[in-house]
Amino acid sequence: MINISTATVSPNVPNAKGVNGQAIAQLLPLALLIIVANGLVLTLFSKRRELHTPPNYVLLSLAICDLMNGLVNIPLFIIVAFTPVITSGEVKFYLVYLVGVLHHLTAISACYHILAVTTEKYLAIIWPVRHRSIKVKKVAIVLIIIWLVSVIVAFIPFSWLHLEFRDIQAKFSLAHIALCLVAVFLLPYSFMIYAFVVIFKKISSPSKIKDNVSSRPHISRRQAAAEKRCLILFALMATFFLACWLPWFILTLFHRIKHEIKVDNLEIPSHVFVLVRYTSSIFNPLLYTFFRRDFKTALKSFLKKKTNEDFPMLPLFENKKT
């Protein structure tokens, strides 16, 4: 029989003291914005074939990952944390764990997607010949690996859920969150920082960018400026993700340490990070929809087409005026 106690409840879900309608009123609009923003990305991708490039498939998968927060994570979080729907203690115990696992899943997956788009840009600038060999099938394999690794790492806590000794559970949980900090932040961000520095150095002097095999002698200044804007966009995505999710992982680590070393006077304001961690799921689609040229062009074309379909007489009137 599982021993249910407050010590086993993750800080992902606040205590009953924070239960109020204001929290739900803040979370529901946030979930709606996430659904709309990422739903727009999926719609554009399905309607505009010019977006079907290998790098954009990574952004599509990232949009699906972010969409999970609006469709699954936030509603489940609200049900578990703020509503008295669940009366069974054991059921709520499993749901609390599931909330934490799903948040780990989306966080790990989102970070690896950002790592993938950064790596793609690194190859495009530093190894252009190898980059040309990247096709949709190779990207699909990378995305499958990203999701498999994310699922495996995120669902590891369920493997010790039925252990009889709570002390052993606590040690495994502490080791798992430490693993997540290394695998999700330390290693990926070490490479991303390196890649950003190297790429910025290359595109800052476009005339020196050579392709030994290609007939193209160098990248023009206009192309270099476009690459720089794209790199800045990905750097913003990586920075914003770090700001949104790293405090949550550190908070979880402190929570595990608190119960492991039994520090009673360590106060952890988990509610402070609840809303913050979800905002990256809005920030990502807005960035590459409105700041990437291909998505921005597709959005304008899509909106123009919808306007003509909804108001077919407008072009006629415009022609008469001219």
C-alpha positions as CSV (number, residue, x, y, z in Angstrom):
1,M,0.0,0.0,0.0
2,I,1.3,3.4,-0.9
3,N,2.0,5.8,1.9
4,I,0.5,9.1,0.9
5,S,2.0,12.1,2.7
6,T,2.8,15.7,2.0
7,A,6.4,14.8,1.8
8,T,5.8,12.9,-1.4
9,V,3.8,15.7,-3.1
10,S,5.9,17.6,-5.6
11,P,6.2,21.3,-5.5
12,N,4.7,21.4,-8.9
13,V,1.3,21.5,-7.1
14,P,0.8,24.1,-4.4
15,N,-0.8,23.4,-1.1
16,A,-4.4,23.9,-0.3
17,K,-3.6,27.4,1.2
18,G,-3.1,28.7,-2.3
19,V,-6.4,27.4,-3.6
20,N,-8.5,30.3,-5.0
21,G,-10.5,31.4,-8.0
22,Q,-7.8,34.0,-8.9
23,A,-5.3,31.3,-9.8
24,I,-7.8,29.6,-12.1
25,A,-8.7,32.9,-13.6
26,Q,-5.0,33.5,-14.4
27,L,-4.3,30.0,-15.7
28,L,-7.3,29.5,-18.0
29,P,-6.6,32.6,-20.2
30,L,-3.0,31.5,-20.3
31,A,-4.0,28.0,-21.5
32,L,-6.3,29.6,-24.2
33,L,-3.4,31.9,-25.4
34,I,-1.1,28.9,-25.7
35,I,-3.7,26.9,-27.7
36,V,-4.4,29.8,-30.0
37,A,-0.7,30.7,-30.6
38,N,0.5,27.2,-31.3
39,G,-2.7,26.3,-33.1
40,L,-1.9,29.1,-35.5
41,V,1.6,27.6,-36.2
42,L,0.0,24.2,-36.9
43,T,-2.6,25.8,-39.2
44,L,0.0,27.8,-41.1
45,F,2.2,24.7,-41.5
46,S,-0.7,22.6,-42.9
47,K,-1.9,25.3,-45.3
48,R,1.4,26.6,-46.7
49,R,3.6,24.0,-48.4
50,E,6.5,26.5,-48.6
51,L,6.9,26.0,-44.8
52,H,7.6,22.3,-45.2
53,T,11.4,22.6,-44.9
54,P,13.5,20.4,-42.6
55,P,14.2,23.1,-40.0
56,N,10.5,24.1,-39.9
57,Y,9.5,20.5,-39.0
58,V,11.5,20.9,-35.8
59,L,9.5,24.1,-35.0
60,L,6.3,22.3,-35.8
61,S,7.2,19.6,-33.3
62,L,8.1,22.3,-30.8
63,A,4.7,23.8,-31.3
64,I,3.1,20.5,-30.6
65,C,5.1,20.2,-27.4
66,D,4.1,23.7,-26.3
67,L,0.5,23.0,-27.2
68,M,0.5,20.1,-24.7
69,N,0.9,22.7,-21.9
70,G,-2.4,24.4,-23.0
71,L,-4.4,21.3,-23.8
72,V,-3.2,18.9,-21.1
73,N,-0.8,20.3,-18.4
74,I,-2.6,23.4,-17.3
75,P,-6.1,21.8,-17.2
76,L,-4.7,18.8,-15.3
77,F,-2.8,21.1,-13.0
78,I,-6.1,23.1,-12.2
79,I,-8.0,19.9,-11.6
80,V,-5.4,18.5,-9.2
81,A,-4.4,21.7,-7.4
82,F,-7.5,23.9,-7.3
83,T,-10.7,21.8,-7.6
84,P,-12.2,19.3,-5.1
85,V,-13.2,16.9,-7.9
86,I,-10.9,14.1,-6.8
87,T,-11.7,12.7,-3.4
88,S,-9.7,9.5,-3.5
89,G,-6.3,10.1,-1.8
90,E,-4.6,7.4,-3.9
91,V,-6.0,8.7,-7.2
92,K,-4.9,12.2,-6.3
93,F,-1.4,10.9,-5.4
94,Y,-1.0,9.4,-8.8
95,L,-2.3,12.5,-10.5
96,V,0.1,14.7,-8.6
97,Y,2.9,12.5,-9.8
98,L,1.5,12.6,-13.4
99,V,1.4,16.4,-13.3
100,G,5.1,16.5,-12.4
101,V,6.0,13.9,-15.0
102,L,4.1,15.7,-17.8
103,H,5.8,19.0,-16.9
104,H,9.2,17.3,-17.0
105,L,8.2,15.8,-20.4
106,T,7.3,19.1,-22.0
107,A,10.3,20.9,-20.5
108,I,12.8,18.3,-21.6
109,S,11.3,18.0,-25.1
110,A,11.2,21.8,-25.5
111,C,14.8,22.2,-24.5
112,Y,15.9,19.5,-26.9
113,H,13.9,21.0,-29.7
114,I,15.7,24.4,-29.2
115,L,19.0,22.4,-29.1
116,A,18.0,20.8,-32.4
117,V,17.2,24.1,-34.2
118,T,20.5,25.6,-32.8
119,T,22.5,22.6,-34.1
120,E,20.8,23.0,-37.5
121,K,21.8,26.6,-37.7
122,Y,25.3,25.7,-36.6
123,L,25.7,23.2,-39.4
124,A,24.2,25.6,-41.9
125,I,26.9,28.2,-41.1
126,I,29.9,26.1,-40.1
127,W,29.4,23.0,-42.2
128,P,27.2,24.1,-45.2
129,V,28.0,21.0,-47.3
130,R,26.9,18.6,-44.6
131,H,23.9,20.8,-43.9
132,R,22.7,20.3,-47.5
133,S,22.4,16.6,-46.9
134,I,19.8,17.1,-44.2
135,K,16.4,15.9,-45.5
136,V,13.0,15.6,-43.9
137,K,13.6,11.9,-43.1
138,K,16.8,12.7,-41.1
139,V,14.9,15.4,-39.2
140,A,12.1,12.9,-38.5
141,I,14.6,10.5,-37.0
142,V,16.0,13.3,-34.8
143,L,12.5,14.3,-33.6
144,I,11.6,10.7,-32.8
145,I,14.8,10.4,-30.7
146,I,13.9,13.7,-28.9
147,W,10.5,12.5,-28.0
148,L,11.7,9.0,-26.9
149,V,14.4,10.4,-24.7
150,S,12.1,13.0,-23.2
151,V,9.4,10.3,-22.4
152,I,12.0,8.0,-20.9
153,V,13.6,10.6,-18.7
154,A,10.3,12.1,-17.7
155,F,8.6,8.9,-16.7
156,I,11.5,7.5,-14.7
157,P,9.9,8.5,-11.4
158,F,7.1,6.0,-12.0
159,S,9.7,3.2,-11.7
160,W,10.1,3.7,-7.9
161,L,6.6,4.7,-7.1
162,H,5.8,1.4,-5.5
163,L,8.9,1.1,-3.4
164,E,8.0,0.5,0.3
165,F,10.6,2.8,1.8
166,R,10.0,6.5,1.5
167,D,13.7,7.3,2.2
168,I,14.7,5.4,-0.9
169,Q,12.0,7.1,-3.0
170,A,13.3,10.5,-1.8
171,K,16.9,9.6,-2.8
172,F,15.8,8.4,-6.2
173,S,13.8,11.6,-6.7
174,L,16.7,13.8,-5.7
175,A,19.0,11.9,-8.2
176,H,16.4,12.2,-10.9
177,I,16.0,16.0,-10.6
178,A,19.8,16.4,-10.6
179,L,19.9,14.3,-13.7
180,C,17.3,16.6,-15.3
181,L,19.4,19.7,-14.4
182,V,22.4,18.2,-16.1
183,A,20.7,16.6,-19.1
184,V,18.2,19.4,-19.8
185,F,20.3,22.5,-18.9
186,L,24.0,22.0,-18.3
187,L,24.9,19.9,-21.3
188,P,22.5,21.4,-23.9
189,Y,23.2,24.9,-22.9
190,S,26.9,24.4,-22.9
191,F,26.8,23.4,-26.5
192,M,24.3,26.2,-27.4
193,I,26.4,28.9,-25.9
194,Y,29.4,27.5,-27.8
195,A,27.4,27.4,-31.0
196,F,26.1,30.9,-30.6
197,V,29.5,32.3,-30.1
198,V,31.1,30.5,-33.0
199,I,28.2,31.4,-35.4
200,F,28.2,35.1,-34.4
201,K,32.0,35.2,-35.1
202,K,31.4,33.7,-38.5
203,I,28.5,35.9,-39.6
204,S,30.1,39.1,-38.2
205,S,32.7,38.8,-41.1
206,P,30.7,37.4,-44.0
207,S,33.5,37.7,-46.5
208,K,35.5,35.2,-44.5
209,I,32.8,32.5,-44.6
210,K,34.1,30.0,-47.2
211,D,32.6,26.9,-48.6
212,N,35.5,24.8,-49.9
213,V,33.3,22.5,-52.0
214,S,30.5,24.7,-52.9
215,S,30.6,27.0,-56.0
216,R,29.3,29.8,-53.8
217,P,32.5,31.7,-52.7
218,H,31.0,33.5,-49.7
219,I,27.8,34.5,-48.0
220,S,26.6,38.0,-48.9
221,R,26.1,40.7,-46.3
222,R,22.4,40.5,-46.8
223,Q,22.4,36.7,-46.2
224,A,24.6,37.2,-43.2
225,A,22.2,39.8,-41.8
226,A,19.3,37.3,-42.3
227,E,21.3,34.6,-40.6
228,K,22.1,36.9,-37.7
229,R,18.4,37.8,-37.2
230,C,17.5,34.1,-37.2
231,L,20.3,33.3,-34.7
232,I,19.2,36.1,-32.4
233,L,15.7,34.7,-32.5
234,F,16.9,31.2,-31.5
235,A,19.1,32.7,-28.8
236,L,16.0,34.6,-27.4
237,M,14.1,31.3,-27.4
238,A,16.8,29.6,-25.5
239,T,17.2,32.4,-23.0
240,F,13.5,32.8,-22.4
241,F,13.1,29.0,-21.9
242,L,16.0,29.1,-19.4
243,A,14.4,32.0,-17.5
244,C,11.0,30.2,-17.4
245,W,12.0,26.6,-16.5
246,L,15.4,26.7,-14.7
247,P,13.8,28.2,-11.5
248,W,11.2,25.5,-11.5
249,F,13.8,22.7,-11.7
250,I,15.9,24.4,-9.0
251,L,12.8,24.8,-6.9
252,T,12.1,21.1,-7.3
253,L,15.6,20.3,-6.3
254,F,15.4,22.4,-3.2
255,H,12.1,20.7,-2.3
256,R,13.8,17.3,-2.6
257,I,16.7,18.5,-0.5
258,K,14.4,19.9,2.1
259,H,12.7,16.6,2.7
260,E,16.0,14.7,2.4
261,I,17.9,16.7,5.0
262,K,14.7,17.7,6.9
263,V,15.2,21.4,6.9
264,D,12.0,22.8,8.4
265,N,12.7,26.5,8.1
266,L,13.3,26.4,4.3
267,E,10.4,28.2,2.7
268,I,9.9,27.6,-1.0
269,P,7.4,29.9,-2.7
270,S,6.4,27.5,-5.5
271,H,3.4,29.5,-6.5
272,V,5.7,32.2,-7.8
273,F,6.9,30.0,-10.7
274,V,3.6,28.4,-11.7
275,L,2.6,31.1,-14.2
276,V,6.2,31.9,-15.3
277,R,7.0,28.4,-16.6
278,Y,4.0,28.3,-18.9
279,T,4.8,31.6,-20.7
280,S,7.5,30.1,-22.8
281,S,4.8,28.1,-24.6
282,I,3.4,31.5,-25.8
283,F,6.7,33.2,-26.4
284,N,8.1,30.5,-28.7
285,P,5.3,30.5,-31.4
286,L,5.1,34.3,-31.3
287,L,8.8,34.6,-31.9
288,Y,9.1,32.4,-35.0
289,T,5.6,33.3,-36.4
290,F,6.2,37.1,-36.4
291,F,10.0,37.3,-36.6
292,R,10.9,34.5,-39.0
293,R,10.5,35.7,-42.6
294,D,9.0,32.5,-44.0
295,F,6.4,32.2,-41.2
296,K,5.7,35.9,-41.3
297,T,5.1,35.8,-45.1
298,A,2.9,32.7,-44.8
299,L,0.9,34.4,-42.0
300,K,0.3,37.5,-44.2
301,S,-0.7,35.3,-47.1
302,F,-3.0,33.2,-45.0
303,L,-4.7,36.2,-43.4
304,K,-5.1,37.9,-46.8
305,K,-6.7,34.7,-48.2
306,K,-9.1,34.4,-45.3
307,T,-10.1,38.1,-45.6
308,N,-10.9,37.6,-49.3
309,E,-12.9,34.5,-48.5
310,D,-14.9,36.2,-45.7
311,F,-15.3,39.6,-47.6
312,P,-15.2,38.7,-51.3
313,M,-16.5,42.1,-52.4
314,L,-13.6,44.1,-50.8
315,P,-11.2,43.6,-53.7
316,L,-13.9,44.7,-56.1
317,F,-14.5,48.0,-54.3
318,E,-10.7,48.5,-54.1
319,N,-10.4,48.1,-57.8
320,K,-13.1,50.7,-58.4
321,K,-11.4,53.2,-56.2
322,T,-8.2,52.8,-58.2
